[in-house]
């Protein structure tokens, strides 16, 4: 069995674990923000959220590329 079989799966699950860990450390929730006070309007929090969204997008694009490459290599 080729080692490349585990690369897309491992990248996906390790990336997912890292994203959830970062989200927990930032103290973000998946619920819509009921913003009251200065915490929701903080520029630093906004930058962190934008960085998390950008990193998740890059991770998703790379994951899609690896899955397509996997199916092109081992597909019919």
Secondary structure, DSSP 8 states (H G I E B T S, - for coil): --THHHHHHHHHHHHHHHHHHHHHHHT--SS-----SSSTT-HHHHHHHHHHHHHHHHHHHHHHHHHHHHHHHH--
